[in-house]
Amino acid sequence: MGDATTDCGAFDETVVFLSHFRDLHDPRQQGKVTYPLDEVLLLCLMGGRAGVEAFTEIALFGVKKLALLRRFRPFKDGTPDHGHLSDILAVLDADRFQR
């Protein structure tokens, strides 16, 4: 990542945010994962901070703000659609996620 990104306070906050989920198990088959869990969580956080709530709104936010999201993570395959978001979050252990 470039120096401008690493000097950004928001980048540091992103690292801290994602560190809270470091131990959250991703039950998906790793060979089939298109959208890494840290990217999905970051998309949801940033969408939520922007005031969007539904999966359809979060997915649209991801499409519109992809350049911004790529300042923090690669998002090499773009962002997931609302169906993928729903499926990914549904398989996470809710108790671990809450902790």
mmCIF file of the C-alpha atoms, coordinates in Angstrom:
data_MODEL
# 
_entry.id   MODEL 
# 
loop_
_atom_site.group_PDB 
_atom_site.id 
_atom_site.type_symbol 
_atom_site.label_atom_id 
_atom_site.label_alt_id 
_atom_site.label_comp_id 
_atom_site.label_asym_id 
_atom_site.label_entity_id 
_atom_site.label_seq_id 
_atom_site.pdbx_PDB_ins_code 
_atom_site.Cartn_x 
_atom_site.Cartn_y 
_atom_site.Cartn_z 
_atom_site.occupancy 
_atom_site.B_iso_or_equiv 
_atom_site.pdbx_formal_charge 
_atom_site.auth_seq_id 
_atom_site.auth_comp_id 
_atom_site.auth_asym_id 
_atom_site.auth_atom_id 
_atom_site.pdbx_PDB_model_num 
ATOM 1  C CA . MET A 1 1  ? 0.000   0.000   0.000  1.00 0.00 ? 1  MET A CA 1 
ATOM 2  C CA . GLY A 1 2  ? 1.109   3.513   -0.696 1.00 0.00 ? 2  GLY A CA 1 
ATOM 3  C CA . ASP A 1 3  ? 2.442   5.919   1.876  1.00 0.00 ? 3  ASP A CA 1 
ATOM 4  C CA . ALA A 1 4  ? -0.674  8.081   1.665  1.00 0.00 ? 4  ALA A CA 1 
ATOM 5  C CA . THR A 1 5  ? -2.820  5.149   2.721  1.00 0.00 ? 5  THR A CA 1 
ATOM 6  C CA . THR A 1 6  ? -0.590  3.980   5.552  1.00 0.00 ? 6  THR A CA 1 
ATOM 7  C CA . ASP A 1 7  ? -0.366  7.492   6.991  1.00 0.00 ? 7  ASP A CA 1 
ATOM 8  C CA . CYS A 1 8  ? -4.136  7.853   7.054  1.00 0.00 ? 8  CYS A CA 1 
ATOM 9  C CA . GLY A 1 9  ? -5.795  7.646   10.482 1.00 0.00 ? 9  GLY A CA 1 
ATOM 10 C CA . ALA A 1 10 ? -8.693  5.802   8.899  1.00 0.00 ? 10 ALA A CA 1 
ATOM 11 C CA . PHE A 1 11 ? -6.301  3.064   7.774  1.00 0.00 ? 11 PHE A CA 1 
ATOM 12 C CA . ASP A 1 12 ? -5.139  2.581   11.363 1.00 0.00 ? 12 ASP A CA 1 
ATOM 13 C CA . GLU A 1 13 ? -8.743  2.414   12.552 1.00 0.00 ? 13 GLU A CA 1 
ATOM 14 C CA . THR A 1 14 ? -9.494  -0.190  9.891  1.00 0.00 ? 14 THR A CA 1 
ATOM 15 C CA . VAL A 1 15 ? -6.633  -2.350  11.103 1.00 0.00 ? 15 VAL A CA 1 
ATOM 16 C CA . VAL A 1 16 ? -7.929  -2.090  14.674 1.00 0.00 ? 16 VAL A CA 1 
ATOM 17 C CA . PHE A 1 17 ? -11.491 -2.891  13.578 1.00 0.00 ? 17 PHE A CA 1 
ATOM 18 C CA . LEU A 1 18 ? -10.441 -5.967  11.636 1.00 0.00 ? 18 LEU A CA 1 
ATOM 19 C CA . SER A 1 19 ? -8.202  -7.159  14.476 1.00 0.00 ? 19 SER A CA 1 
ATOM 20 C CA . HIS A 1 20 ? -11.332 -7.655  16.593 1.00 0.00 ? 20 HIS A CA 1 
ATOM 21 C CA . PHE A 1 21 ? -12.443 -10.327 14.125 1.00 0.00 ? 21 PHE A CA 1 
ATOM 22 C CA . ARG A 1 22 ? -9.093  -12.054 13.726 1.00 0.00 ? 22 ARG A CA 1 
ATOM 23 C CA . ASP A 1 23 ? -10.285 -15.137 15.614 1.00 0.00 ? 23 ASP A CA 1 
ATOM 24 C CA . LEU A 1 24 ? -13.659 -15.300 13.861 1.00 0.00 ? 24 LEU A CA 1 
ATOM 25 C CA . HIS A 1 25 ? -13.719 -18.592 11.981 1.00 0.00 ? 25 HIS A CA 1 
ATOM 26 C CA . ASP A 1 26 ? -14.689 -18.407 8.316  1.00 0.00 ? 26 ASP A CA 1 
ATOM 27 C CA . PRO A 1 27 ? -16.473 -21.732 7.682  1.00 0.00 ? 27 PRO A CA 1 
ATOM 28 C CA . ARG A 1 28 ? -16.453 -21.364 3.903  1.00 0.00 ? 28 ARG A CA 1 
ATOM 29 C CA . GLN A 1 29 ? -14.292 -23.696 1.807  1.00 0.00 ? 29 GLN A CA 1 
ATOM 30 C CA . GLN A 1 30 ? -11.127 -21.648 1.363  1.00 0.00 ? 30 GLN A CA 1 
ATOM 31 C CA . GLY A 1 31 ? -10.577 -22.762 -2.233 1.00 0.00 ? 31 GLY A CA 1 
ATOM 32 C CA . LYS A 1 32 ? -13.969 -21.383 -3.183 1.00 0.00 ? 32 LYS A CA 1 
ATOM 33 C CA . VAL A 1 33 ? -13.776 -18.024 -1.400 1.00 0.00 ? 33 VAL A CA 1 
ATOM 34 C CA . THR A 1 34 ? -14.092 -15.116 -3.808 1.00 0.00 ? 34 THR A CA 1 
ATOM 35 C CA . TYR A 1 35 ? -14.681 -12.418 -1.212 1.00 0.00 ? 35 TYR A CA 1 
ATOM 36 C CA . PRO A 1 36 ? -12.353 -12.582 1.818  1.00 0.00 ? 36 PRO A CA 1 
ATOM 37 C CA . LEU A 1 37 ? -14.078 -12.214 5.170  1.00 0.00 ? 37 LEU A CA 1 
ATOM 38 C CA . ASP A 1 38 ? -12.091 -9.130  6.156  1.00 0.00 ? 38 ASP A CA 1 
ATOM 39 C CA . GLU A 1 39 ? -13.273 -7.386  2.991  1.00 0.00 ? 39 GLU A CA 1 
ATOM 40 C CA . VAL A 1 40 ? -16.893 -8.345  3.640  1.00 0.00 ? 40 VAL A CA 1 
ATOM 41 C CA . LEU A 1 41 ? -16.713 -7.100  7.219  1.00 0.00 ? 41 LEU A CA 1 
ATOM 42 C CA . LEU A 1 42 ? -15.085 -3.849  6.144  1.00 0.00 ? 42 LEU A CA 1 
ATOM 43 C CA . LEU A 1 43 ? -17.751 -3.332  3.472  1.00 0.00 ? 43 LEU A CA 1 
ATOM 44 C CA . CYS A 1 44 ? -20.493 -3.856  6.047  1.00 0.00 ? 44 CYS A CA 1 
ATOM 45 C CA . LEU A 1 45 ? -18.843 -1.520  8.553  1.00 0.00 ? 45 LEU A CA 1 
ATOM 46 C CA . MET A 1 46 ? -18.341 1.266   6.064  1.00 0.00 ? 46 MET A CA 1 
ATOM 47 C CA . GLY A 1 47 ? -21.807 0.806   4.607  1.00 0.00 ? 47 GLY A CA 1 
ATOM 48 C CA . GLY A 1 48 ? -23.294 0.899   8.081  1.00 0.00 ? 48 GLY A CA 1 
ATOM 49 C CA . ARG A 1 49 ? -21.366 4.057   8.929  1.00 0.00 ? 49 ARG A CA 1 
ATOM 50 C CA . ALA A 1 50 ? -22.766 5.588   5.740  1.00 0.00 ? 50 ALA A CA 1 
ATOM 51 C CA . GLY A 1 51 ? -26.279 4.847   6.965  1.00 0.00 ? 51 GLY A CA 1 
ATOM 52 C CA . VAL A 1 52 ? -27.176 1.855   4.808  1.00 0.00 ? 52 VAL A CA 1 
ATOM 53 C CA . GLU A 1 53 ? -28.669 -1.199  6.482  1.00 0.00 ? 53 GLU A CA 1 
ATOM 54 C CA . ALA A 1 54 ? -30.143 -3.734  4.064  1.00 0.00 ? 54 ALA A CA 1 
ATOM 55 C CA . PHE A 1 55 ? -27.935 -6.151  2.150  1.00 0.00 ? 55 PHE A CA 1 
ATOM 56 C CA . THR A 1 56 ? -29.110 -4.633  -1.131 1.00 0.00 ? 56 THR A CA 1 
ATOM 57 C CA . GLU A 1 57 ? -28.026 -1.170  0.039  1.00 0.00 ? 57 GLU A CA 1 
ATOM 58 C CA . ILE A 1 58 ? -24.660 -2.448  1.314  1.00 0.00 ? 58 ILE A CA 1 
ATOM 59 C CA . ALA A 1 59 ? -24.016 -4.178  -2.019 1.00 0.00 ? 59 ALA A CA 1 
ATOM 60 C CA . LEU A 1 60 ? -24.857 -0.988  -3.932 1.00 0.00 ? 60 LEU A CA 1 
ATOM 61 C CA . PHE A 1 61 ? -22.637 1.028   -1.584 1.00 0.00 ? 61 PHE A CA 1 
ATOM 62 C CA . GLY A 1 62 ? -19.795 -1.394  -2.374 1.00 0.00 ? 62 GLY A CA 1 
ATOM 63 C CA . VAL A 1 63 ? -20.187 -0.923  -6.106 1.00 0.00 ? 63 VAL A CA 1 
ATOM 64 C CA . LYS A 1 64 ? -20.318 2.852   -5.824 1.00 0.00 ? 64 LYS A CA 1 
ATOM 65 C CA . LYS A 1 65 ? -17.475 3.166   -3.321 1.00 0.00 ? 65 LYS A CA 1 
ATOM 66 C CA . LEU A 1 66 ? -15.115 0.465   -4.608 1.00 0.00 ? 66 LEU A CA 1 
ATOM 67 C CA . ALA A 1 67 ? -12.236 2.910   -5.104 1.00 0.00 ? 67 ALA A CA 1 
ATOM 68 C CA . LEU A 1 68 ? -12.567 4.033   -1.479 1.00 0.00 ? 68 LEU A CA 1 
ATOM 69 C CA . LEU A 1 69 ? -12.717 0.449   -0.219 1.00 0.00 ? 69 LEU A CA 1 
ATOM 70 C CA . ARG A 1 70 ? -9.580  -0.425  -2.188 1.00 0.00 ? 70 ARG A CA 1 
ATOM 71 C CA . ARG A 1 71 ? -7.667  2.140   -0.143 1.00 0.00 ? 71 ARG A CA 1 
ATOM 72 C CA . PHE A 1 72 ? -7.937  -0.312  2.764  1.00 0.00 ? 72 PHE A CA 1 
ATOM 73 C CA . ARG A 1 73 ? -8.114  -3.791  1.203  1.00 0.00 ? 73 ARG A CA 1 
ATOM 74 C CA . PRO A 1 74 ? -7.537  -5.182  -2.311 1.00 0.00 ? 74 PRO A CA 1 
ATOM 75 C CA . PHE A 1 75 ? -11.137 -6.102  -3.235 1.00 0.00 ? 75 PHE A CA 1 
ATOM 76 C CA . LYS A 1 76 ? -9.556  -7.768  -6.287 1.00 0.00 ? 76 LYS A CA 1 
ATOM 77 C CA . ASP A 1 77 ? -12.875 -9.364  -7.281 1.00 0.00 ? 77 ASP A CA 1 
ATOM 78 C CA . GLY A 1 78 ? -14.909 -6.269  -6.479 1.00 0.00 ? 78 GLY A CA 1 
ATOM 79 C CA . THR A 1 79 ? -17.629 -6.462  -3.856 1.00 0.00 ? 79 THR A CA 1 
ATOM 80 C CA . PRO A 1 80 ? -20.243 -9.163  -3.292 1.00 0.00 ? 80 PRO A CA 1 
ATOM 81 C CA . ASP A 1 81 ? -23.848 -8.731  -4.364 1.00 0.00 ? 81 ASP A CA 1 
ATOM 82 C CA . HIS A 1 82 ? -26.597 -8.765  -1.747 1.00 0.00 ? 82 HIS A CA 1 
ATOM 83 C CA . GLY A 1 83 ? -27.131 -12.530 -2.054 1.00 0.00 ? 83 GLY A CA 1 
ATOM 84 C CA . HIS A 1 84 ? -23.482 -13.281 -1.400 1.00 0.00 ? 84 HIS A CA 1 
ATOM 85 C CA . LEU A 1 85 ? -23.419 -10.871 1.542  1.00 0.00 ? 85 LEU A CA 1 
ATOM 86 C CA . SER A 1 86 ? -26.407 -12.575 3.087  1.00 0.00 ? 86 SER A CA 1 
ATOM 87 C CA . ASP A 1 87 ? -24.936 -16.038 2.554  1.00 0.00 ? 87 ASP A CA 1 
ATOM 88 C CA . ILE A 1 88 ? -21.526 -15.104 3.950  1.00 0.00 ? 88 ILE A CA 1 
ATOM 89 C CA . LEU A 1 89 ? -22.854 -13.471 7.094  1.00 0.00 ? 89 LEU A CA 1 
ATOM 90 C CA . ALA A 1 90 ? -25.382 -16.267 7.659  1.00 0.00 ? 90 ALA A CA 1 
ATOM 91 C CA . VAL A 1 91 ? -22.673 -18.911 8.065  1.00 0.00 ? 91 VAL A CA 1 
ATOM 92 C CA . LEU A 1 92 ? -20.705 -17.017 10.711 1.00 0.00 ? 92 LEU A CA 1 
ATOM 93 C CA . ASP A 1 93 ? -20.936 -18.110 14.322 1.00 0.00 ? 93 ASP A CA 1 
ATOM 94 C CA . ALA A 1 94 ? -23.210 -15.437 15.806 1.00 0.00 ? 94 ALA A CA 1 
ATOM 95 C CA . ASP A 1 95 ? -21.884 -15.844 19.374 1.00 0.00 ? 95 ASP A CA 1 
ATOM 96 C CA . ARG A 1 96 ? -18.271 -15.461 18.304 1.00 0.00 ? 96 ARG A CA 1 
ATOM 97 C CA . PHE A 1 97 ? -19.170 -12.540 16.083 1.00 0.00 ? 97 PHE A CA 1 
ATOM 98 C CA . GLN A 1 98 ? -20.870 -10.776 18.986 1.00 0.00 ? 98 GLN A CA 1 
ATOM 99 C CA . ARG A 1 99 ? -17.891 -11.332 21.304 1.00 0.00 ? 99 ARG A CA 1 
# 
